[in-house]
Amino acid sequence: MSWSAHIIGVAAGLAVPVFLVSGWLGEARANLEQSEPNATAAVAVASAAEAGYCTPELKRIVRRVAGACGLIQQEGRGCQPADAAKVVSLH
């Protein structure tokens, strides 16, 4: 086999994946544009006000769980949900 045949084979082998990926990216871009025509208009903004459910008792519980799980001291330890439930049940 000649060098030109090898070069043509390699070029074809590289062209097929490039062609497929560029087609997939084009389809993804079209789907994204179709699904979210105006994404900036629907952005939710959080309010700084506390809702009525955020009682002082709830704040104490959350602070106790966060402290027991090492989140306040930034230890990064974390808790499993069962461990957090045990901390909440301790008054």
C-alpha positions as CSV (number, residue, x, y, z in Angstrom):
1,M,0.0,0.0,0.0
2,S,1.3,3.4,-0.9
3,W,1.8,6.4,1.5
4,S,-1.0,8.3,-0.2
5,A,-3.5,5.4,0.6
6,H,-2.4,5.5,4.3
7,I,-2.8,9.3,4.4
8,I,-6.3,9.0,2.9
9,G,-7.2,6.3,5.4
10,V,-6.0,8.4,8.3
11,A,-7.8,11.5,7.0
12,A,-11.0,9.6,6.6
13,G,-10.6,8.1,10.1
14,L,-10.2,11.5,11.6
15,A,-12.9,13.2,9.5
16,V,-15.7,10.8,10.6
17,P,-15.5,11.6,14.3
18,V,-15.0,15.3,13.7
19,F,-18.1,15.3,11.4
20,L,-20.2,13.4,14.0
21,V,-19.2,15.6,16.9
22,S,-19.8,18.8,15.0
23,G,-23.2,17.6,14.0
24,W,-24.1,16.6,17.6
25,L,-22.9,20.0,18.9
26,G,-25.1,21.8,16.3
27,E,-28.1,19.7,17.3
28,A,-27.4,20.4,21.0
29,R,-27.2,24.2,20.3
30,A,-30.4,24.1,18.4
31,N,-32.2,22.2,21.2
32,L,-30.9,24.6,23.8
33,E,-32.0,27.7,21.8
34,Q,-35.4,26.1,21.3
35,S,-36.0,25.1,24.9
36,E,-34.9,28.4,26.5
37,P,-35.7,31.2,24.1
38,N,-35.4,33.9,26.8
39,A,-33.7,32.4,29.8
40,T,-32.8,35.7,31.5
41,A,-36.5,36.7,31.9
42,A,-37.3,33.7,34.1
43,V,-34.5,33.9,36.6
44,A,-35.7,33.5,40.2
45,V,-34.4,36.0,42.7
46,A,-34.2,35.2,46.4
47,S,-35.6,37.6,48.9
48,A,-33.6,38.7,51.9
49,A,-36.7,38.6,54.1
50,E,-37.2,35.5,56.3
51,A,-40.4,33.6,55.7
52,G,-42.8,32.9,58.6
53,Y,-41.6,29.4,59.1
54,C,-38.1,30.5,60.1
55,T,-38.8,30.7,63.8
56,P,-36.2,31.2,66.5
57,E,-36.6,27.5,67.5
58,L,-35.9,26.4,64.0
59,K,-32.8,28.6,63.9
60,R,-31.5,27.0,67.1
61,I,-32.0,23.5,65.7
62,V,-30.3,24.3,62.4
63,R,-27.4,26.0,64.3
64,R,-27.1,22.9,66.6
65,V,-27.0,20.5,63.7
66,A,-24.5,22.6,61.7
67,G,-22.3,22.8,64.8
68,A,-22.5,19.1,65.5
69,C,-21.7,18.3,61.8
70,G,-18.6,20.6,61.7
71,L,-20.2,23.0,59.2
72,I,-19.8,26.1,61.4
73,Q,-16.1,25.5,62.2
74,Q,-15.5,24.7,58.5
75,E,-14.1,21.3,59.3
76,G,-15.9,19.9,56.3
77,R,-16.8,16.7,58.2
78,G,-20.5,16.7,57.4
79,C,-23.2,14.3,58.8
80,Q,-25.3,11.5,57.5
81,P,-29.1,12.3,57.7
82,A,-29.5,9.8,60.6
83,D,-26.8,11.5,62.6
84,A,-28.4,14.9,62.0
85,A,-31.7,13.5,63.1
86,K,-30.1,12.3,66.4
87,V,-28.7,15.8,67.0
88,V,-32.1,17.3,66.4
89,S,-33.8,15.0,68.8
90,L,-31.4,15.9,71.6
91,H,-32.8,19.0,73.4
